[in-house]
């Protein structure tokens, strides 16, 4: 990965910070009186209350660094080592067709569910250079889509394919021919990874608001169900 490419990507990452996510704080859900504040949705467990405990690195960029040990071979048993996206909690096996993996130059690896969450990882690790970035080959017929280096991939942006963590899908293909075939069937624009990454940052505020609204509605329904159960 060239120094110029890394620099361009670092510039794109800054878009997340300067773009801002104004208005997102209004998309909150008040916890019922007497109950613990809601923390986050953990797949398989539901909404887990915030513990109120502070970690050693809370309030610093270290809070968001990959928590795994350095990994010289991140692609080996990749889904076993990185089963869930650290930013949304989604199963990377279930969403294997859109998953990404960032391998940083200090050996730390961050496996995400999508380019949306890979963009978050890259923006939170600005002082850590990406040694390699991988994306699932959407055009593969394999049950678990294999990973391909993003610099060798062709992205299809804005096609009528369901996006992961975004309304504007951005899928990677190892084969240009497969990408063009998908484009002919589903529309969209062909692009390289840097263009897809920029699109992910441009979509970030809108996508984040969409995700928060959906989760807010889930919490509301969960609370209503609990209240009905208490009332008998």
Secondary structure, 3 states (H helix, E strand, C coil): CCHHHHHHHHHHHHHHHHHCCCCHHHCCCCCCCCCCCEEEEECCCEEEECCCCCCCCCCCHHHHCCCCCCCCCCCCCHHHHCCECCCCCCECCCCCCCCEEEEECCCCEEEECCHHHHHHHHHHCCCCCEEEEEEECCCCCCCCCCEEEHHHCEEEECCCCCCCCCCCCEEEECCHHHHHHHHHHHCCEEECHHHHHHHHHHHHHHHHHHHHHHHHHHHHHHHHHHHHHHCC
